Amino acid sequence: MREKLSGGSRRGRGRSRLAVATLSALLLPFLATVQDAAAAGTRRPPASPSAAGATKLVAVRSEKVSQGQSVRLEADGRLQGTVDRKAGPLRLVVTLPGVRNAVGSMGVSARGPFVRRIGLARTSGTEKSGTRVTLYLDSPAAHEVRRDASGLSIVLTAEAAGQPAGAAAAGQSRSVSEAATGPRITLSEAIRRTLEASPEILLARQTLRRQRGFLQQAAGEFDTTVVFQPLFRRGLSAVMAGAQKTPSSGTTSFRITGGLLDNLGRELEQDRDPFAAGGAVRQLRANPSFPRESTPDLLKGQVLGMQTSLLPGFGPSSVDLSGYPSAEKLDTFTMDLELPFHFRNGMVVSPLLQTQAVQDRSVTGVPTEFQATAGLRLDWPLAKGGGAASADANERAARLEVEAALQTVASTASRSVLQTVLSYWALAAAEERLALVERSTQQQQQIEKFSQALVTADEIPRSELDRIRARSADAEAAAAQARQALVSARIDLARAIGSTVVDLGDAPLARDPLPDPPTTSELGKVSPGELSALASSRRADVKAAMRHRDAADVLLTASRINLRPRIDFSVQAGYSGLYEDAALDATSGTGCWRSITGRWAGPNVALGLRFELPFGNDTYRGQFVQAGSVREQAEISAKDLERTAVIQVLGLSLSVRRAEAEASARQEAAMESDRMVATSFEQFRGGELSLIDAILTERGQTQAALDYVTARQALASSVAELRFEMGSLVPYSAKEQDVTFGVPVPIGLSFANWR
């Protein structure tokens, strides 16, 4: 029986109708790329484009028509070539050998009932290079190609019930790959959701908000404040020794004189001028017994014996000490009003107004004294805490930290978007792999069923059935693994975009397919040195690290200044006013106002100097050591991040070049595998290939398609990573203490034109 199979295949005869029908039924469904060639057998190939004269594709347009959608390819002549249908994802591939792409490689948006996106890529191989136009379909559709002198049009309409077997199989493969239902989102939508809801970005924004609070707090040290401090004090103290005598009857003259003497003593104790207007000396001089030539120094010695010396003038009978108090009662009410202005060089200038009222309640008839002082005080640190480098160090460091936080938000957003892009491409690749392996599984199941019929018809030996069953089991295992990978990819994308998923059906699916390899590489237009320079100047995390280092520099300089001793200079100048009235209490607003609006004396000037030299100075020495350590850490982090970015850019630029070459090679390998499967059918019909070899050629075709998907995913991921390392993945603007984002560009190497 084996002799019958192999010998018949070599001699090209002995083929049963069942074998030929079986192979046709198996090969045509999974050969969408060569469907027309397989159906036509030895059909003559289309005329070369050189005969029609088309050498350049100039425009691609999509528009809705009454029955569906039309895609127009404009060229400089008549377009020939092939239009093939593929699954995983479902798409139409227009191959135009010998035609140069003058449209570009970024693709064309095609919103319509069937085509959602049009991709453009360059083809190369043993024949002349050309252009490949890929129409990605949302749903199966019948297509009609209409050629004319200036290009061709592809009209897509809804499929009829009696569609060809090959188209039905391709549509079936697509529906199988969409068995996992869920919302489909574009890459742009996934990125938008990431920027809005990513927890990492939200946390970074809260960190920015906190840094703005620190800056506001540091700037508040220089806010202008109004200081108002009222103080009321009531005191009771014993009078001087010898002032208390045995009381007797008489006039009140001595009681008044005793009160004036008591006022004189208090003025001398407070270093006040008793000779001033309203002072005790002016009042006592009205008494004939008071020494008129007394000076403040002599008064201090004479006041103790003044009462005794006055006794002869009044006579013993006229002295009455019964009303003289045994204790002194004073009410003091002060009000201080200041408006200090803090400057960023450490200086403080304070306009001030001070009032003081003193009332002696121990003796009747003594007037309440109201004093007012208006002036200006200047406090200026000359060493520690002085100068702009020290006084406003906290504010300048906080402002730099806000700038660093702004750059950190941008860096976090770029990193989150990168994770979303990588997750999205992984999901798109998982969907394509699942479509391919499920199609292969269906084909292997059909092969097994038809092989059983061939064994029954004695066309192949029964031992071949075991090989086919093993291949079918492998395909089912690969499909199960692909389904699990798709579930993981959906969850990863949901996590990356910040979505809440309570059921697998809520996890998103990818609407956009993996991008095709570019027709030409733009990476070679920029040297590695220029790439490294661009990475150092554009990456947000590098800028943030430099801002951290600058903030540490500010604090280090301030801590170095604060190691000095404290030398504070102060000066106060102003005028004083005085008012007395025995009828007013110390809390009287009238007396206070009259002291302000009355007669002023001055100017009065006071100078001061405060010197402080701590032993050891451990507090500020410790702060200096801490600031120096923080600065060194920031410097190390900034240099390491910049160094790592340069290395990553160089490595990824090589990876992108290799990925481009590999994707092009895998693309050619997949196309060659498609041609081999088509050729295997013709070889079988001619007796040059056995039935089993022709059937198992499908395995190589599926693996080639899977390798092409992996290469496209690696290329798309490498481009996104390179854009991230170059700082060009997410455009942003950091102004007015906030960050705004532009439209992310995860595809293409447009930064090659930044020179």
Residue pairs with C-beta under 8 A, 6 or more apart in sequence:
1 458
1 460
1 461
2 461
4 14
5 459
5 460
5 461
5 690
5 691
5 692
6 690
7 14
8 14
8 15
8 687
9 684
9 687
9 688
9 689
9 690
9 691
10 687
10 688
11 687
12 686
12 687
12 688
13 687
15 685
15 687
16 457
16 459
18 453
18 454
18 457
18 459
19 454
19 459
19 691
20 684
20 685
22 450
22 453
22 454
22 691
23 681
23 684
23 691
23 694
23 695
24 38
24 681
25 165
25 446
25 450
26 443
26 446
26 447
26 450
26 695
26 698
27 38
27 677
27 680
27 681
27 694
27 695
27 698
28 35
28 38
28 39
28 165
28 166
28 169
29 165
29 166
29 168
29 169
29 170
29 172
29 443
29 446
30 169
30 439
30 440
30 443
30 677
30 698
30 701
31 38
31 166
31 674
31 677
31 678
31 681
32 84
32 85
32 86
32 87
32 166
32 167
32 169
32 170
33 84
33 85
33 86
33 93
33 671
33 674
34 84
34 674
34 675
34 677
34 678
35 84
35 85
35 164
35 166
35 167
36 43
36 82
36 84
37 43
37 678
38 166
38 678
38 681
39 164
39 166
41 682
41 685
42 682
46 80
46 81
46 82
47 80
48 80
48 97
48 98
49 55
49 77
49 78
49 79
49 80
49 81
49 96
49 97
49 98
49 99
49 130
50 98
51 80
52 77
52 78
52 79
52 80
53 76
53 77
53 78
54 75
54 76
54 77
54 78
54 79
54 80
54 96
54 99
54 151
55 75
55 76
55 77
55 98
55 99
55 100
56 75
56 76
56 99
56 100
56 102
57 73
57 74
57 75
57 79
57 96
57 99
57 100
57 101
57 102
57 103
57 120
57 131
57 133
58 74
58 75
58 76
58 102
58 103
59 72
59 73
59 74
59 103
60 71
60 72
60 73
60 74
60 103
60 108
60 118
60 120
60 133
61 71
61 72
61 74
61 108
62 69
62 70
62 71
62 72
62 108
62 110
62 111
62 112
62 115
62 118
63 69
63 70
63 72
63 112
64 70
64 112
64 113
65 155
67 155
67 157
67 158
68 112
68 113
68 114
68 141
68 155
68 156
68 157
68 158
69 110
69 112
69 113
69 114
69 115
69 141
69 155
69 156
70 153
70 154
70 155
70 156
71 110
71 115
71 118
71 135
71 153
71 154
71 156
72 151
72 152
72 153
73 79
73 94
73 96
73 133
73 151
73 152
73 153
73 154
74 150
74 151
75 99
75 150
75 151
76 150
77 149
77 150
78 147
78 148
78 149
78 150
78 151
79 96
79 99
79 147
79 151
79 152
80 96
80 147
81 94
81 95
81 96
81 97
81 99
81 130
82 94
82 95
83 92
83 93
83 94
83 143
83 145
83 154
84 92
84 93
84 95
85 91
85 92
85 93
85 143
85 166
85 167
85 170
86 92
86 93
86 170
87 169
87 170
87 171
87 173
87 174
87 177
87 435
87 436
87 439
88 173
88 174
88 177
88 432
88 433
88 435
88 436
88 439
88 705
89 136
89 137
89 174
89 177
89 431
89 432
89 435
89 513
90 136
90 137
90 139
90 140
90 170
90 171
90 173
90 174
91 134
91 135
91 136
91 137
91 513
92 134
92 135
92 137
92 143
92 154
93 132
93 133
93 134
93 135
94 132
94 133
94 134
94 135
94 154
95 123
95 130
95 132
96 130
96 131
96 132
96 133
97 123
97 127
97 128
97 129
97 130
98 128
98 129
98 130
99 130
99 131
100 130
100 131
101 120
101 121
101 122
101 131
101 519
103 120
104 120
105 120
105 121
105 122
105 518
105 519
105 520
105 748
106 120
106 747
106 748
107 117
107 118
107 119
107 120
107 515
108 117
108 118
108 120
109 117
109 118
110 116
110 117
110 118
110 135
113 138
113 139
113 156
114 137
114 138
114 139
114 141
114 156
115 135
115 136
115 137
115 138
115 156
116 136
116 137
116 138
116 511
117 136
117 512
117 513
118 133
118 134
118 135
118 136
119 133
119 134
119 136
119 513
119 515
119 516
120 131
120 132
120 133
120 134
120 516
120 519
121 131
121 132
121 134
121 516
121 517
121 518
121 519
122 129
122 130
122 131
122 132
122 517
122 518
122 519
122 520
123 129
123 130
123 131
123 132
123 667
124 664
124 668
125 668
125 671
131 519
132 516
134 516
135 154
135 156
136 513
137 156
140 159
140 167
140 170
140 171
140 174
140 175
141 156
141 157
141 158
141 159
142 156
142 157
142 158
142 159
142 160
142 163
142 167
143 154
143 155
143 156
143 157
144 154
144 155
144 157
145 152
145 153
145 154
146 152
146 153
146 154
146 155
159 167
159 171
163 171
169 439
172 442
173 435
173 438
173 439
173 442
174 435
176 435
176 438
176 439
176 442
177 431
177 432
177 434
177 435
177 438
180 483
180 486
180 487
180 490
180 504
180 509
181 505
182 490
182 504
182 505
182 506
182 507
182 508
182 509
183 506
183 508
183 509
184 508
184 509
184 510
184 511
185 193
185 508
185 509
185 510
185 511
186 511
186 512
187 421
187 424
187 510
187 512
187 746
188 743
190 420
190 424
190 493
190 496
190 497
190 508
191 417
191 420
191 421
191 744
191 746
193 497
193 498
193 499
194 201
194 413
194 416
194 417
194 420
194 496
194 497
194 498
195 201
195 413
195 416
195 417
195 730
195 741
196 498
197 497
197 498
197 499
198 413
198 416
198 496
198 497
198 498
199 498
200 412
200 415
200 416
201 409
201 412
201 413
201 416
203 412
204 405
204 408
204 409
204 412
204 413
205 409
207 405
207 408
207 409
208 402
208 405
208 406
208 408
208 409
208 737
208 739
211 398
211 401
211 402
211 404
211 405
212 402
212 405
212 737
214 398
214 401
214 402
215 395
215 398
215 399
215 401
215 402
217 398
218 394
218 395
218 397
218 398
219 395
219 398
221 342
221 392
221 394
221 395
222 342
222 343
222 344
222 392
222 395
223 342
224 339
224 340
224 341
224 342
225 339
225 340
226 337
226 338
226 339
227 336
227 337
227 338
227 339
227 340
228 335
228 336
228 337
229 335
229 336
229 337
230 333
230 334
230 335
230 336
231 332
231 333
231 334
231 335
231 336
232 331
232 332
232 333
232 586
232 587
233 331
233 332
233 333
234 329
234 330
234 331
234 332
235 328
235 329
235 330
235 332
236 327
236 328
236 329
237 327
237 328
237 330
238 326
238 327
238 328
239 262
239 324
239 325
239 326
239 327
239 328
239 362
240 262
240 265
240 304
242 304
242 307
243 258
243 261
243 262
243 307
243 324
244 321
244 324
244 326
245 307
245 319
245 321
245 324
246 321
247 320
247 321
247 322
247 323
247 324
248 316
248 317
248 319
248 320
248 321
248 322
249 317
249 320
250 314
250 317
250 318
250 319
250 320
251 314
251 318
251 320
252 320
252 323
253 314
253 318
254 307
254 310
254 314
254 318
254 319
254 320
254 321
255 320
255 321
255 323
255 324
255 363
256 365
257 284
257 287
257 307
257 310
258 307
258 321
258 324
258 363
259 360
259 363
259 364
259 365
259 366
260 280
260 283
260 284
260 366
261 280
261 284
261 303
261 306
261 307
262 328
262 360
262 362
262 363
263 280
263 283
263 360
263 366
264 274
264 279
264 280
264 281
264 284
264 299
264 303
265 303
266 328
266 360
267 273
267 274
267 279
267 280
268 274
268 296
268 299
268 300
268 303
272 279
273 279
273 296
274 280
274 281
274 296
274 299
275 281
275 282
275 296
276 282
276 578
277 578
278 367
278 369
278 578
278 580
281 294
281 299
284 290
285 292
287 310
287 313
288 313
289 309
289 310
289 312
289 313
290 306
290 310
291 298
291 302
294 302
311 319
324 363
325 362
325 363
327 362
328 360
328 362
329 360
329 361
329 362
330 358
330 359
330 360
330 361
330 362
331 357
331 358
331 359
331 361
331 585
331 586
331 587
332 356
332 357
332 358
332 359
332 586
333 356
333 357
333 586
333 587
334 354
334 355
334 356
334 357
335 354
335 355
335 592
336 352
336 353
336 354
337 352
337 353
337 354
338 350
338 351
338 352
338 353
338 377
339 350
339 351
339 352
340 348
340 349
340 350
341 348
341 349
341 350
342 348
343 349
343 391
344 388
344 391
344 392
344 395
345 386
345 387
345 388
345 391
346 380
346 381
346 385
346 386
346 387
346 388
346 390
346 391
347 378
347 379
347 380
347 381
348 378
348 379
348 380
349 376
349 377
349 378
350 376
350 377
350 378
350 379
351 375
351 376
352 373
352 374
352 375
352 376
352 377
352 572
352 574
353 372
353 373
353 374
353 596
354 372
354 373
354 374
355 370
355 371
355 372
355 373
355 592
355 595
355 596
356 370
356 371
356 372
357 368
357 369
357 370
357 371
357 586
357 587
357 588
357 591
357 592
358 368
358 369
358 586
359 368
359 369
359 585
359 586
360 366
360 368
365 582
366 582
367 580
367 581
367 582
368 580
368 581
368 582
368 584
368 585
368 586
368 588
368 591
369 578
369 579
369 580
370 578
370 579
370 580
370 581
370 584
370 588
370 591
370 592
370 594
370 595
371 576
371 577
371 578
371 595
372 576
372 577
372 578
372 592
372 595
372 596
373 574
373 575
373 576
373 577
373 604
374 574
374 575
374 577
374 596
374 600
375 572
375 573
375 574
375 575
375 604
376 572
376 573
376 574
377 570
377 571
377 572
378 570
378 571
378 572
379 568
379 569
379 570
380 386
380 568
380 569
380 570
381 391
381 566
381 567
381 568
381 569
382 567
382 568
382 569
383 564
383 565
383 566
383 567
384 390
384 561
384 562
384 563
384 564
384 565
384 566
384 567
384 612
384 620
385 391
385 561
385 562
385 566
386 561
387 561
389 557
389 558
389 561
390 557
390 558
390 561
390 562
393 554
393 555
393 557
393 558
394 555
394 558
396 551
396 554
397 551
397 552
397 554
397 555
398 551
400 547
400 548
400 550
400 551
400 554
401 547
401 548
401 551
402 737
403 547
403 734
404 543
404 544
404 545
404 547
404 548
404 551
405 544
406 734
406 737
406 738
406 739
407 540
407 541
407 543
407 544
407 547
407 734
408 540
408 541
408 544
409 734
409 739
410 540
410 730
410 732
410 734
410 739
410 741
411 539
411 540
411 541
411 544
413 730
413 732
413 739
413 741
414 540
414 724
414 727
414 729
414 730
414 732
415 724
416 496
417 729
417 730
417 744
417 746
418 720
418 721
418 724
418 729
419 496
420 493
420 496
420 497
421 717
421 720
421 729
421 744
421 746
422 717
422 720
422 721
423 489
423 492
423 493
423 495
423 496
424 493
424 510
424 512
425 514
425 713
425 716
425 717
425 720
426 489
426 492
426 493
426 713
426 717
427 486
427 489
427 490
427 492
427 493
427 508
427 509
427 510
428 510
428 512
428 513
428 514
428 713
429 489
429 514
429 709
429 710
429 712
429 713
430 482
430 485
430 486
430 488
430 489
431 486
431 509
431 510
432 513
432 514
432 709
433 482
433 485
433 706
433 709
434 479
434 482
434 483
434 485
434 486
436 702
436 705
436 706
436 709
437 475
437 478
437 479
437 482
437 702
437 706
438 479
438 482
439 702
440 475
440 478
440 479
440 698
440 699
440 702
441 472
441 475
441 476
441 478
441 479
443 698
444 468
444 471
444 472
444 475
444 476
445 472
447 468
447 471
447 472
447 695
447 698
448 465
448 468
448 469
448 472
451 460
451 464
451 465
451 468
451 695
452 465
454 460
454 691
455 461
455 462
455 464
455 465
459 691
460 691
460 692
464 692
467 692
467 696
468 692
468 695
471 696
471 699
487 504
487 507
490 504
490 507
490 508
490 509
491 501
491 507
493 507
493 508
493 510
494 501
494 506
494 507
494 508
497 508
499 506
499 507
499 508
500 506
501 507
514 709
514 712
514 713
514 716
515 712
515 715
515 716
515 747
516 712
517 660
517 663
517 664
517 667
517 712
517 715
518 660
518 748
518 749
521 657
521 660
521 749
522 748
522 749
522 750
522 752
522 753
523 653
523 656
523 657
523 660
523 749
523 752
524 657
525 752
525 753
526 534
526 751
526 752
526 754
526 755
528 649
528 650
528 653
530 755
531 649
531 650
531 653
531 726
532 646
532 649
532 650
534 649
534 726
534 727
534 751
534 754
535 542
535 645
535 646
535 648
535 649
535 725
535 726
535 727
536 542
536 642
536 645
536 646
537 727
538 726
538 727
538 728
539 645
539 725
539 726
539 727
540 727
540 732
541 641
542 638
542 641
542 642
542 645
542 727
545 634
545 637
545 638
545 641
545 642
546 638
548 634
548 637
548 638
549 631
549 634
549 635
549 637
549 638
551 634
552 627
552 630
552 631
552 633
552 634
552 635
553 631
555 627
555 630
555 631
556 624
556 627
556 628
556 630
556 631
558 627
559 620
559 623
559 624
559 626
559 627
559 628
560 624
562 620
562 623
562 624
563 617
563 620
563 621
563 624
565 611
565 612
565 613
565 614
566 610
566 611
566 612
566 613
567 609
567 610
567 611
567 612
568 609
568 610
568 612
569 608
569 609
570 607
570 608
570 609
570 610
571 605
571 606
571 607
571 608
572 605
572 606
572 608
573 603
573 604
573 605
573 606
574 602
574 603
574 604
575 600
575 601
575 602
575 603
575 604
576 600
576 601
576 602
576 604
577 595
577 596
577 597
577 598
577 599
577 600
577 601
578 595
578 598
578 599
578 601
579 591
579 594
579 595
579 598
581 588
581 591
581 594
584 590
584 591
645 725
648 725
649 722
649 725
649 726
652 718
652 721
652 722
652 725
653 722
655 718
655 721
655 722
656 715
656 718
656 719
656 722
656 749
659 711
659 714
659 715
659 718
659 719
660 715
662 711
662 714
662 715
663 708
663 711
663 712
663 714
663 715
665 711
666 704
666 707
666 708
666 710
666 711
666 712
667 708
667 711
669 704
669 707
669 708
670 701
670 704
670 705
670 707
670 708
672 704
673 700
673 701
673 704
673 705
674 701
676 697
676 700
676 701
677 697
677 698
677 701
680 689
680 693
680 694
680 697
681 694
683 689
683 694
684 690
684 691
684 694
716 746
716 747
719 746
719 747
719 748
719 749
720 729
720 746
720 747
722 749
723 729
723 745
723 746
723 749
723 751
726 751
728 745
728 750
728 751
728 754
729 744
729 745
729 746
730 741
730 742
730 744
731 741
731 742
731 743
731 744
731 745
732 739
732 740
732 741
732 742
733 739
733 740
733 742
